[in-house]
Amino acid sequence: MYLVKKTYDNSPEFLRNEHYENITCTVSDTGVTADTEGKKSVLAGSLLDKDGKAVKVTRAGSSGAYTYAFSTEPVGILFATTEVTHGPQAGALMIAGSVNTERLQGEYLVDAVDQLVEKMPFIKFFVDGSLKVKATAPTV
């Protein structure tokens, strides 16, 4: 296993505030494309599934009727960029806290925020400064 010790003096830009909870995880190198220097990295703010793979969001349908699908079920947000050039590496997975959704990595996350709220209930998602909450069914 290839290990690198890093010290971080600041918090990730996607954090809404400094109250959060992280757990250790293994960040997978599956599906990660190498950059021009041959290094593979999973960026901070990426959604991860239970196996440490980055979750991709896809959009289908037409304007006004889009639907969003996740490649796998997200369980948290990668807290710090993790290099996986030499295989899977240890990382920090944010499982509780508050984030600015528009600063997370990936396409369509702001549009799919309602689904994110459902899938990760301990993370508070803010879009343009407004808290997004779980939609409740209207009572009759």
BALOBA-1460 file (C-alpha; in Angstrom, 3 decimals):
// residues 140
<rec num="1" residu="m" x="0.000" y="0.000" z="0.000"/>
<rec num="2" residu="y" x="1.240" y="3.481" z="-0.857"/>
<rec num="3" residu="l" x="0.807" y="5.928" z="2.053"/>
<rec num="4" residu="v" x="1.363" y="9.654" z="2.165"/>
<rec num="5" residu="k" x="1.059" y="11.802" z="5.284"/>
<rec num="6" residu="k" x="-0.593" y="15.168" z="4.658"/>
<rec num="7" residu="t" x="-1.384" y="18.016" z="7.017"/>
<rec num="8" residu="y" x="-4.364" y="20.234" z="6.205"/>
<rec num="9" residu="d" x="-4.466" y="23.742" z="7.631"/>
<rec num="10" residu="n" x="-7.823" y="24.755" z="6.197"/>
<rec num="11" residu="s" x="-11.219" y="23.216" z="5.671"/>
<rec num="12" residu="p" x="-12.672" y="22.132" z="2.322"/>
<rec num="13" residu="e" x="-14.478" y="24.854" z="0.386"/>
<rec num="14" residu="f" x="-17.722" y="22.873" z="0.288"/>
<rec num="15" residu="l" x="-18.243" y="22.992" z="4.079"/>
<rec num="16" residu="r" x="-21.027" y="25.269" z="5.274"/>
<rec num="17" residu="n" x="-19.668" y="25.342" z="8.841"/>
<rec num="18" residu="e" x="-17.042" y="23.642" z="10.986"/>
<rec num="19" residu="h" x="-19.414" y="21.146" z="12.631"/>
<rec num="20" residu="y" x="-19.066" y="17.820" z="10.830"/>
<rec num="21" residu="e" x="-18.389" y="14.139" z="11.434"/>
<rec num="22" residu="n" x="-15.967" y="12.039" z="9.399"/>
<rec num="23" residu="i" x="-15.127" y="8.362" z="9.426"/>
<rec num="24" residu="t" x="-12.228" y="6.565" z="7.777"/>
<rec num="25" residu="c" x="-12.857" y="4.843" z="4.478"/>
<rec num="26" residu="t" x="-11.017" y="3.247" z="1.607"/>
<rec num="27" residu="v" x="-11.166" y="5.342" z="-1.553"/>
<rec num="28" residu="s" x="-11.351" y="3.100" z="-4.608"/>
<rec num="29" residu="d" x="-9.355" y="3.663" z="-7.778"/>
<rec num="30" residu="t" x="-12.066" y="1.965" z="-9.884"/>
<rec num="31" residu="g" x="-13.222" y="4.218" z="-12.706"/>
<rec num="32" residu="v" x="-10.760" y="7.022" z="-11.897"/>
<rec num="33" residu="t" x="-9.040" y="8.474" z="-14.961"/>
<rec num="34" residu="a" x="-5.382" y="9.493" z="-14.810"/>
<rec num="35" residu="d" x="-4.450" y="13.122" z="-15.471"/>
<rec num="36" residu="t" x="-1.771" y="14.288" z="-17.930"/>
<rec num="37" residu="e" x="0.962" y="13.388" z="-15.413"/>
<rec num="38" residu="g" x="-0.398" y="9.871" z="-14.909"/>
<rec num="39" residu="k" x="-1.804" y="10.538" z="-11.428"/>
<rec num="40" residu="k" x="-5.253" y="9.389" z="-10.362"/>
<rec num="41" residu="s" x="-7.091" y="11.452" z="-7.767"/>
<rec num="42" residu="v" x="-10.583" y="11.480" z="-6.326"/>
<rec num="43" residu="l" x="-11.417" y="15.106" z="-5.542"/>
<rec num="44" residu="a" x="-12.652" y="16.428" z="-2.221"/>
<rec num="45" residu="g" x="-16.406" y="16.937" z="-2.394"/>
<rec num="46" residu="s" x="-17.036" y="13.791" z="-4.438"/>
<rec num="47" residu="l" x="-19.896" y="11.540" z="-3.392"/>
<rec num="48" residu="l" x="-18.742" y="8.037" z="-2.412"/>
<rec num="49" residu="d" x="-20.631" y="4.767" z="-2.062"/>
<rec num="50" residu="k" x="-20.110" y="2.120" z="0.642"/>
<rec num="51" residu="d" x="-17.258" y="0.563" z="-1.369"/>
<rec num="52" residu="g" x="-15.389" y="3.869" z="-1.740"/>
<rec num="53" residu="k" x="-16.237" y="4.360" z="-5.417"/>
<rec num="54" residu="a" x="-17.080" y="7.823" z="-6.700"/>
<rec num="55" residu="v" x="-20.799" y="8.203" z="-7.427"/>
<rec num="56" residu="k" x="-21.830" y="9.762" z="-10.737"/>
<rec num="57" residu="v" x="-25.171" y="11.497" z="-11.300"/>
<rec num="58" residu="t" x="-26.812" y="11.224" z="-14.705"/>
<rec num="59" residu="r" x="-29.748" y="13.154" z="-16.115"/>
<rec num="60" residu="a" x="-32.441" y="11.873" z="-18.456"/>
<rec num="61" residu="g" x="-35.608" y="13.346" z="-19.931"/>
<rec num="62" residu="s" x="-36.316" y="16.760" z="-21.356"/>
<rec num="63" residu="s" x="-36.344" y="20.307" z="-20.048"/>
<rec num="64" residu="g" x="-38.854" y="20.676" z="-17.238"/>
<rec num="65" residu="a" x="-39.162" y="16.913" z="-16.787"/>
<rec num="66" residu="y" x="-35.626" y="15.783" z="-16.009"/>
<rec num="67" residu="t" x="-34.970" y="12.737" z="-13.863"/>
<rec num="68" residu="y" x="-31.713" y="12.058" z="-12.057"/>
<rec num="69" residu="a" x="-30.066" y="8.713" z="-11.347"/>
<rec num="70" residu="f" x="-27.052" y="7.782" z="-9.241"/>
<rec num="71" residu="s" x="-24.520" y="5.196" z="-10.461"/>
<rec num="72" residu="t" x="-24.540" y="3.685" z="-6.949"/>
<rec num="73" residu="e" x="-26.005" y="4.636" z="-3.578"/>
<rec num="74" residu="p" x="-23.996" y="7.527" z="-2.000"/>
<rec num="75" residu="v" x="-23.219" y="7.214" z="1.712"/>
<rec num="76" residu="g" x="-21.016" y="10.271" z="2.247"/>
<rec num="77" residu="i" x="-18.774" y="12.981" z="0.836"/>
<rec num="78" residu="l" x="-15.009" y="12.651" z="0.433"/>
<rec num="79" residu="f" x="-13.489" y="15.214" z="2.789"/>
<rec num="80" residu="a" x="-10.042" y="15.646" z="1.218"/>
<rec num="81" residu="t" x="-8.659" y="14.916" z="-2.249"/>
<rec num="82" residu="t" x="-7.144" y="11.434" z="-2.236"/>
<rec num="83" residu="e" x="-4.556" y="10.171" z="-4.699"/>
<rec num="84" residu="v" x="-5.287" y="6.619" z="-5.851"/>
<rec num="85" residu="t" x="-2.566" y="6.237" z="-8.491"/>
<rec num="86" residu="h" x="-1.080" y="3.217" z="-6.714"/>
<rec num="87" residu="g" x="-4.405" y="1.604" z="-5.818"/>
<rec num="88" residu="p" x="-7.093" y="2.166" z="-3.178"/>
<rec num="89" residu="q" x="-6.084" y="4.520" z="-0.359"/>
<rec num="90" residu="a" x="-7.334" y="5.580" z="3.054"/>
<rec num="91" residu="g" x="-9.537" y="8.656" z="3.112"/>
<rec num="92" residu="a" x="-11.968" y="10.621" z="5.261"/>
<rec num="93" residu="l" x="-15.682" y="10.259" z="4.548"/>
<rec num="94" residu="m" x="-18.006" y="12.991" z="5.768"/>
<rec num="95" residu="i" x="-21.224" y="11.414" z="7.064"/>
<rec num="96" residu="a" x="-22.719" y="14.365" z="8.954"/>
<rec num="97" residu="g" x="-22.501" y="18.141" z="8.632"/>
<rec num="98" residu="s" x="-23.552" y="21.015" z="6.401"/>
<rec num="99" residu="v" x="-22.382" y="21.622" z="2.833"/>
<rec num="100" residu="n" x="-22.815" y="24.101" z="0.001"/>
<rec num="101" residu="t" x="-24.166" y="21.771" z="-2.677"/>
<rec num="102" residu="e" x="-23.005" y="23.899" z="-5.596"/>
<rec num="103" residu="r" x="-19.380" y="23.407" z="-4.455"/>
<rec num="104" residu="l" x="-19.474" y="19.597" z="-4.486"/>
<rec num="105" residu="q" x="-17.812" y="17.615" z="-7.286"/>
<rec num="106" residu="g" x="-19.993" y="16.280" z="-10.080"/>
<rec num="107" residu="e" x="-22.675" y="17.359" z="-12.477"/>
<rec num="108" residu="y" x="-26.362" y="17.806" z="-11.653"/>
<rec num="109" residu="l" x="-25.912" y="17.691" z="-7.853"/>
<rec num="110" residu="v" x="-27.781" y="20.949" z="-7.311"/>
<rec num="111" residu="d" x="-30.613" y="19.687" z="-9.512"/>
<rec num="112" residu="a" x="-30.712" y="16.316" z="-7.709"/>
<rec num="113" residu="v" x="-30.434" y="17.818" z="-4.205"/>
<rec num="114" residu="d" x="-33.873" y="16.512" z="-3.165"/>
<rec num="115" residu="q" x="-32.647" y="12.961" z="-3.748"/>
<rec num="116" residu="l" x="-29.397" y="13.685" z="-1.894"/>
<rec num="117" residu="v" x="-31.379" y="14.857" z="1.143"/>
<rec num="118" residu="e" x="-33.208" y="11.510" z="1.116"/>
<rec num="119" residu="k" x="-30.060" y="9.415" z="0.656"/>
<rec num="120" residu="m" x="-27.831" y="11.177" z="3.216"/>
<rec num="121" residu="p" x="-30.139" y="12.405" z="6.022"/>
<rec num="122" residu="f" x="-27.347" y="13.498" z="8.388"/>
<rec num="123" residu="i" x="-25.847" y="15.932" z="5.892"/>
<rec num="124" residu="k" x="-27.581" y="19.285" z="5.491"/>
<rec num="125" residu="f" x="-27.493" y="20.498" z="1.896"/>
<rec num="126" residu="f" x="-27.615" y="24.229" z="1.184"/>
<rec num="127" residu="v" x="-28.269" y="25.622" z="-2.308"/>
<rec num="128" residu="d" x="-27.687" y="29.351" z="-2.834"/>
<rec num="129" residu="g" x="-27.735" y="29.829" z="0.937"/>
<rec num="130" residu="s" x="-31.061" y="28.048" z="1.502"/>
<rec num="131" residu="l" x="-31.370" y="24.804" z="3.436"/>
<rec num="132" residu="k" x="-32.984" y="21.986" z="1.460"/>
<rec num="133" residu="v" x="-35.149" y="19.718" z="3.597"/>
<rec num="134" residu="k" x="-36.891" y="16.437" z="3.016"/>
<rec num="135" residu="a" x="-40.124" y="16.978" z="1.146"/>
<rec num="136" residu="t" x="-43.120" y="15.672" z="3.030"/>
<rec num="137" residu="a" x="-46.275" y="14.367" z="1.455"/>
<rec num="138" residu="p" x="-49.212" y="16.742" z="1.817"/>
<rec num="139" residu="t" x="-51.819" y="15.649" z="4.353"/>
<rec num="140" residu="v" x="-55.450" y="15.538" z="3.346"/>
